[in-house]
Amino acid sequence: MAEAARKRRGRADEDALFDRELDHLPPEARWREWMQRVEATIFAASEPVGRETLAKIVGKTCSIDLLIDDIREELRGRPYDLVAVAGGWKHLTRPAYADAIRTAVGGGEKATNLTQSEVLVLMCIGYFQPITRGELSSFFGKEVSRDLIGHLRGAKLIASGPRSPTPGAPYTYVTTKEFLLEFGLDTLRDLPDFEALEDAGLLSKEKLLAGDVISNFAGNGESEIGMMADE
């Protein structure tokens, strides 16, 4: 415990020495330094960097959103962008360069290969969560196997949700942060509105079951995000 307390004091001392405000700099230079701090932090991180983390390295009056907007403006025309995903920001290559990247270095270890059936089930969970395996089976008119659910869980794209109030209290399934990362979504609100698509005649249960919307659903992500239907 003494060692942990010592480390906490050390971090507190470091934070106290770190100059967030940069009051000695003129406004334009201060803003530029904040932009570079934020971009460097996001670039170095392996996961999306959230607002609270970025707030630790800029002044109290600094608008993170305006700062991000200015960084993105400077990246305009570059083959990568700063993208809001999974509740934070991350550098992602632009979709236009996906083929070039794939040709040069392959799909990357992060890509998740799913069958068409798995993509369809994942889409259904994304839109109708929390949902049980029985409800998924009813939707598709055939049993959704435990192995299929297990594969999606193993890929960390779904997780167990709250118990259903139906008889037997079966587990429900919900999507995860990895699901958002895989499809390049900031939040589930970024999924295309299901009812609006239905009203416009662009989506229906029949089209979903036929797999007609897989490519659109899987195409929302940036090129670093590799969801494929291989069946």
Beta strands, then each sheet from edge to edge (+ up, - down):
strand 1: 80-85
strand 2: 88-93
strand 3: 112-114
strand 4: 131-132
strand 5: 158-163
strand 6: 171-175
strand 7: 227-229
sheet 1: 1+ 2-
sheet 2: 3+ 7+
sheet 3: 4+ 6- 5+
end
